[in-house]
Amino acid sequence: MANGFQLPIQWADHEDIAMALYERFGDEFNEGNIYRIRFTDLMQWILEVPNFKGTAEQCNEGHLEMIQSAWVYEWRDNQK
């Protein structure tokens, strides 16, 4: 981004979070493993994403499920 400026990432930014998780973990997790990640672990990893501005209190199961799905699609895209 220009001058290193990045918009803050929020819970609804599922694709941005998924890309950040894939960048962090790469192929350490495959499709099946991504869906078996405990939500407590997933939430902690999301809170550690650079420029993530959401809070644990704003997290809900719907966001975590959407992020898992987006992460799977990101993983699949990188297997080609």
N, C-alpha and C positions, 0 to 999 in steps of 0.2 A: 504494500500500500504506500501511497505517497507520504514521504517524510516519516515512515514507520507508524503512522496513525492507524489504529484499528478500532472499529466500533466495539463497544462492549457486547459480550455474548450473554444471552439470557436463556432461561429454561426452554422457551419456545423455539429457539434456534437449533432444532434437532440435527439438521444436516451439518452445521458448523461444529457442533459438539462431536458428532460422529467422526468427522474428518480429523478433529484434534485427537480423539481417542485412537483412531487408526494410526495417526502419525506417532503417537506415543508407544503403542503396543505392536504395530505392524502385524505380522502374521503369527504372533504369539497366541492369538485367539482366532479360531476358525468359526464358521457359521454356527455350528452346534455349541461350541464353548461360549460364544457371545450370549446366546439365549440362556445359558446356565449360570451366568454371573449373578451373584447375590445382589439385590438392589442396594443393600447397605454399602457394598464395595463400589458398585457403579456410581452411586451418589457421591461418594468420597472422591473418586477419580474425576468426576465432572467438576466438583468444587475446586479441584487442583488445576483445571484447564487454564492456561494463560488468558487473561482478559475476561474470564468468566465473572460476571457480576451478580449472579443469582445467589440466593441463600438456601440453606437446608430447609428452612421453614416454607419456602415457596415450592419445593419439590413435591411431586405427586406421582403416583403409579403410572398415570397416563403419559406423563413426560418421559419417564424411564423406559416404558415400553416403546414409545416412538423413537427414542434415542437408540435403543437396542436394534430396532428394525433398520434405522438409517445406517448404523454401524455395520450391520450385515451387508447392506447394499454397497457400502464403501469398500468392505472387504472383498466382495464379489467383483467389483469394478477393478480392483487391483490384482485380481488373479488372472486376468487376460494377458 
